[in-house]
Amino acid sequence: MKSDPSSLWRTEARCGSWRLAAGGALSLKPLVAARLQISAGRAWVTLDSPKQMMTPDWVLYPQDSLWVPGGRHLVMEAWPRWAGDELLFRWDPAYR
């Protein structure tokens, strides 16, 4: 499993499985639409609104997924229930 999700936004080719430590946060602005799917743990996700009038938040659990349009800004935090919980997730661009 890869462990450096900080570079996900730099290229549209970074797909696959990722890990985020408990309490860790990640900011992404993908160039193309992508699917975020939670494999384990729990995530607090904020996705900017195209009109900037409101910023929707989601809490995602294992097997939940979220479609992220290209050019939008997503902030995700590993939101553990218990000490030591990690967030495992998949990031797959739409073109795959």
Phi and psi in degrees as GROMACS dihedral restraints (atoms count N, CA, C in turn):
[ dihedral_restraints ]
;  ai    aj    ak    al  type     phi  dphi    fc
    3     4     5     6     1   -74.5    20    10
    4     5     6     7     1   154.0    20    10
    6     7     8     9     1  -131.1    20    10
    7     8     9    10     1    11.0    20    10
    9    10    11    12     1  -122.7    20    10
   10    11    12    13     1    78.8    20    10
   12    13    14    15     1   -74.6    20    10
   13    14    15    16     1    -6.7    20    10
   15    16    17    18     1   -62.7    20    10
   16    17    18    19     1   -20.8    20    10
   18    19    20    21     1   -96.8    20    10
   19    20    21    22     1     5.5    20    10
   21    22    23    24     1   -55.7    20    10
   22    23    24    25     1   -42.3    20    10
   24    25    26    27     1   -73.5    20    10
   25    26    27    28     1   -16.1    20    10
   27    28    29    30     1   -73.9    20    10
   28    29    30    31     1   -21.7    20    10
   30    31    32    33     1  -147.7    20    10
   31    32    33    34     1   147.9    20    10
   33    34    35    36     1   -80.6    20    10
   34    35    36    37     1    -2.8    20    10
   36    37    38    39     1   -89.3    20    10
   37    38    39    40     1    -4.8    20    10
   39    40    41    42     1   -82.9    20    10
   40    41    42    43     1    88.9    20    10
   42    43    44    45     1  -120.0    20    10
   43    44    45    46     1   168.5    20    10
   45    46    47    48     1   121.1    20    10
   46    47    48    49     1  -159.8    20    10
   48    49    50    51     1   -95.0    20    10
   49    50    51    52     1   141.7    20    10
   51    52    53    54     1  -138.3    20    10
   52    53    54    55     1   161.3    20    10
   54    55    56    57     1  -129.3    20    10
   55    56    57    58     1   139.1    20    10
   57    58    59    60     1  -131.8    20    10
   58    59    60    61     1   124.1    20    10
   60    61    62    63     1   -65.2    20    10
   61    62    63    64     1   155.8    20    10
   63    64    65    66     1   -52.5    20    10
   64    65    66    67     1   129.8    20    10
   66    67    68    69     1    81.2    20    10
   67    68    69    70     1    -7.7    20    10
   69    70    71    72     1   -72.9    20    10
   70    71    72    73     1   153.2    20    10
   72    73    74    75     1  -128.7    20    10
   73    74    75    76     1   157.2    20    10
   75    76    77    78     1  -144.7    20    10
   76    77    78    79     1   134.6    20    10
   78    79    80    81     1  -115.3    20    10
   79    80    81    82     1   125.2    20    10
   81    82    83    84     1  -128.2    20    10
   82    83    84    85     1   144.8    20    10
   84    85    86    87     1  -139.2    20    10
   85    86    87    88     1    83.0    20    10
   87    88    89    90     1   -68.4    20    10
   88    89    90    91     1   147.9    20    10
   90    91    92    93     1   -77.0    20    10
   91    92    93    94     1   -32.0    20    10
   93    94    95    96     1  -122.6    20    10
   94    95    96    97     1   159.3    20    10
   96    97    98    99     1   -58.2    20    10
   97    98    99   100     1   147.6    20    10
   99   100   101   102     1  -147.5    20    10
  100   101   102   103     1   162.9    20    10
  102   103   104   105     1  -112.7    20    10
  103   104   105   106     1   126.2    20    10
  105   106   107   108     1  -101.9    20    10
  106   107   108   109     1   123.5    20    10
  108   109   110   111     1  -127.9    20    10
  109   110   111   112     1   130.1    20    10
  111   112   113   114     1   -84.2    20    10
  112   113   114   115     1   128.2    20    10
  114   115   116   117     1   -98.1    20    10
  115   116   117   118     1   -39.1    20    10
  117   118   119   120     1  -155.1    20    10
  118   119   120   121     1   151.4    20    10
  120   121   122   123     1    88.2    20    10
  121   122   123   124     1  -163.3    20    10
  123   124   125   126     1  -139.2    20    10
  124   125   126   127     1   140.0    20    10
  126   127   128   129     1  -126.0    20    10
  127   128   129   130     1   138.9    20    10
  129   130   131   132     1  -100.3    20    10
  130   131   132   133     1   120.2    20    10
  132   133   134   135     1  -122.9    20    10
  133   134   135   136     1   132.6    20    10
  135   136   137   138     1  -120.1    20    10
  136   137   138   139     1   129.0    20    10
  138   139   140   141     1  -122.7    20    10
  139   140   141   142     1   125.8    20    10
  141   142   143   144     1   -63.2    20    10
  142   143   144   145     1   152.6    20    10
  144   145   146   147     1   -92.3    20    10
  145   146   147   148     1   140.7    20    10
  147   148   149   150     1   -61.7    20    10
  148   149   150   151     1   -25.8    20    10
  150   151   152   153     1   -97.5    20    10
  151   152   153   154     1    -1.3    20    10
  153   154   155   156     1    56.5    20    10
  154   155   156   157     1    18.1    20    10
  156   157   158   159     1   -84.1    20    10
  157   158   159   160     1   -28.8    20    10
  159   160   161   162     1  -151.2    20    10
  160   161   162   163     1   154.1    20    10
  162   163   164   165     1  -119.5    20    10
  163   164   165   166     1   105.6    20    10
  165   166   167   168     1   -72.9    20    10
  166   167   168   169     1   141.9    20    10
  168   169   170   171     1  -115.6    20    10
  169   170   171   172     1   147.3    20    10
  171   172   173   174     1  -133.1    20    10
  172   173   174   175     1   150.5    20    10
  174   175   176   177     1  -111.6    20    10
  175   176   177   178     1   119.0    20    10
  177   178   179   180     1  -109.4    20    10
  178   179   180   181     1   140.3    20    10
  180   181   182   183     1  -115.5    20    10
  181   182   183   184     1   170.9    20    10
  183   184   185   186     1   -51.4    20    10
  184   185   186   187     1   136.5    20    10
  186   187   188   189     1    79.5    20    10
  187   188   189   190     1    -7.1    20    10
  189   190   191   192     1   -75.0    20    10
  190   191   192   193     1   149.5    20    10
  192   193   194   195     1  -138.3    20    10
  193   194   195   196     1   160.6    20    10
  195   196   197   198     1  -141.0    20    10
  196   197   198   199     1   130.3    20    10
  198   199   200   201     1   -84.7    20    10
  199   200   201   202     1   125.7    20    10
  201   202   203   204     1  -113.6    20    10
  202   203   204   205     1   111.5    20    10
  204   205   206   207     1   -64.5    20    10
  205   206   207   208     1   147.8    20    10
  207   208   209   210     1   -60.1    20    10
  208   209   210   211     1   142.6    20    10
  210   211   212   213     1    84.2    20    10
  211   212   213   214     1    -7.0    20    10
  213   214   215   216     1   -86.8    20    10
  214   215   216   217     1   158.7    20    10
  216   217   218   219     1  -105.0    20    10
  217   218   219   220     1   123.7    20    10
  219   220   221   222     1  -116.7    20    10
  220   221   222   223     1   134.3    20    10
  222   223   224   225     1  -120.4    20    10
  223   224   225   226     1   128.6    20    10
  225   226   227   228     1  -127.2    20    10
  226   227   228   229     1   136.9    20    10
  228   229   230   231     1  -125.7    20    10
  229   230   231   232     1   134.1    20    10
  231   232   233   234     1   -70.0    20    10
  232   233   234   235     1   118.2    20    10
  234   235   236   237     1  -114.0    20    10
  235   236   237   238     1    84.8    20    10
  237   238   239   240     1   -70.2    20    10
  238   239   240   241     1   149.1    20    10
  240   241   242   243     1   -89.3    20    10
  241   242   243   244     1   -37.5    20    10
  243   244   245   246     1  -129.4    20    10
  244   245   246   247     1   158.8    20    10
  246   247   248   249     1   -56.5    20    10
  247   248   249   250     1   134.7    20    10
  249   250   251   252     1    89.2    20    10
  250   251   252   253     1    -6.9    20    10
  252   253   254   255     1   -60.6    20    10
  253   254   255   256     1   136.9    20    10
  255   256   257   258     1  -116.9    20    10
  256   257   258   259     1   158.1    20    10
  258   259   260   261     1  -102.5    20    10
  259   260   261   262     1   123.9    20    10
  261   262   263   264     1  -114.1    20    10
  262   263   264   265     1   131.1    20    10
  264   265   266   267     1  -148.2    20    10
  265   266   267   268     1   162.3    20    10
  267   268   269   270     1  -111.1    20    10
  268   269   270   271     1   144.8    20    10
  270   271   272   273     1  -128.7    20    10
  271   272   273   274     1   114.3    20    10
  273   274   275   276     1  -129.3    20    10
  274   275   276   277     1   113.2    20    10
  276   277   278   279     1   -59.8    20    10
  277   278   279   280     1   151.1    20    10
  279   280   281   282     1   -64.0    20    10
  280   281   282   283     1   -26.7    20    10
  282   283   284   285     1   -76.1    20    10
  283   284   285   286     1    -6.1    20    10
